[in-house]
Amino acid sequence: MSDLLIVLTVLAASAVGLWAWRRWHYPSFWLVIGYPLMAISIRASWRKVALGCNLTKKRQRWWFTTVPGLIESTGVVRVRRRFQRVSVDTKPFMWLPKPTRYGWRVTLHMLEGQIPADYADAAERLAHSWGVHAVRVSSPRPGRVILTATTRDPLSRVERFPISSELLKVTVGRLETGAPWVIDFRTVPHWMNAGATQSGKSNLANALVQGLAPQPVALVGFDLKGGVEFTPYSPRLSALATTRRECVGLLEDLEELMADRMTLCRTAGARNIWQLPEDRQPVPVVVLVDELAELYLMADKSEKDEVAKTSTALLRVAQLGRAFGIYLFCCGQRIGSDLGPGVTALRAQCSGRICHRVNDPETATMTLGDLDPAALDSARAIPAETPGVAIVASQDGQWYRARSFYVSEQAAESAAHTYADRAPSWADITGADYSELLGTIPEPRKG
Ligand SMILES: Nc1ncnc2c1ncn2[C@@H]1O[C@H](COP(=O)(O)OP(=O)(O)OP(=O)(O)O)[C@@H](O)[C@H]1O
């Protein structure tokens, strides 16, 4: 009896110890206990799971079988042993799963006739079969797929990364892989940020204002919500337009600025402003647009000319701005093709895509349409309880679920006030005398 008591006490103490370990240091618990158990069960259950998810193929195999013969007159059953061709279900070859920060990753060899989309279609089924939060599929080279499983949603809580000090680079959140979510305007110059109300669009704009405020960058706001979003940040903004009429004026300024910088680059023999000597490079301009649809909506025909002008100017800035240091970040609740061809053309120029939770499938299709269809499904499945979660088309050509860090309006406003002295005046930017620079410019830099 006392032995049983000792065993029970040891078992109870081990269970409590494991529970405490898991609770207080999950990463080490996962590596030492959780992952090996998980790896064994994944390998052991792979045949059944692959069969259930329709990832197996029928193949003919030689099989050693026993075939009962006829009952002879003696009444004895003769059993004949022989090799037979039989059809068996073959599973894709699976390497050993490797642990990751939020789960595990495993490489599979696809069977003949299979493509990565077959595995992407089965991803939800696989996640349910293994009891994990999600399974993502990628294919690094022909014939192989990598399944990345996350055991819990890594985006339910995101901790901040240190602020990036690189020019035009802002770390705004975390990707589902655990890597930082970086918006780098020099790599991807124009962005479209879509999402329903309360989905986290403004939070992302706040993160950008906070991240760009200390940098030698001019910020320009187009706030079609009557200025309620960006006016608090005006100390750090070089220009702010709050009505469509003002937007037209500001866009004309941007077009002129582009033309001046074009002349500067052409004369200096440079392809873009970054090839100019460092001390001659004009200040980059980041244009933040809130409520993009308002630029395209027409109450009556009298507004037609204004809308056409705005649409053309914005498109020109998107088409040519990159080389001349002008970058766009356009936010909107609804970005549908019904707003006119201008929006569709603008979309084509915005290679950076961010789709928060959306109400209408068309906005998701418009924002992410030319990506993998699984990205669209993922965008539609973003729950309202997790504002800031979005599908992001990344620099590497892949798409990811990501979540922005929470940046309150007060935090962004405080950054705007702290770095107000770094806001170049709009008059200085637009009135810069480039002809003066031209005479002194040496050979253009490479890169
Ligand atoms: N990453 C995040 N983490 C935590 N909370 C967030 C995050 N992003 C947004 N929120 C919260 O969600 C709410 C809505 O966010 P936000 O104002 O950015 O949405 P929105 O899409 O701009 O809405 P609207 O179009 O109505 O202005 C806010 O209360 C904000 O605090």
The ligand as a Gaussian input file, in Angstrom:
#p B3LYP/6-31G(d) Opt

LIG

0 1
 N       -2.402000      45.449000     -33.489000
 C       -3.351000      45.733000     -32.611000
 N       -3.326000      45.201000     -31.388000
 C       -4.285000      45.485000     -30.478000
 N       -5.339000      46.294000     -30.710000
 C       -5.413000      46.856000     -31.919000
 C       -4.433000      46.614000     -32.933000
 N       -4.778000      47.297000     -34.041000
 C       -5.916000      47.957000     -33.720000
 N       -6.295000      47.704000     -32.456000
 C       -7.479000      48.231000     -31.787000
 O       -8.593000      48.025000     -32.635000
 C       -9.419000      49.176000     -32.688000
 C       -9.616000      49.605000     -34.124000
 O       -8.365000      49.953000     -34.687000
 P       -8.209000      51.067000     -35.808000
 O       -8.779000      52.378000     -35.337000
 O       -6.794000      51.060000     -36.216000
 O       -9.156000      50.470000     -36.916000
 P       -9.521000      51.105000     -38.327000
 O       -9.513000      49.984000     -39.291000
 O       -8.654000      52.265000     -38.643000
 O      -11.003000      51.584000     -38.067000
 P      -11.727000      52.830000     -38.767000
 O      -11.754000      52.560000     -40.238000
 O      -13.083000      52.783000     -38.148000
 O      -10.921000      54.043000     -38.398000
 C       -8.741000      50.233000     -31.853000
 O       -9.403000      50.303000     -30.609000
 C       -7.343000      49.744000     -31.642000
 O       -6.907000      50.072000     -30.366000

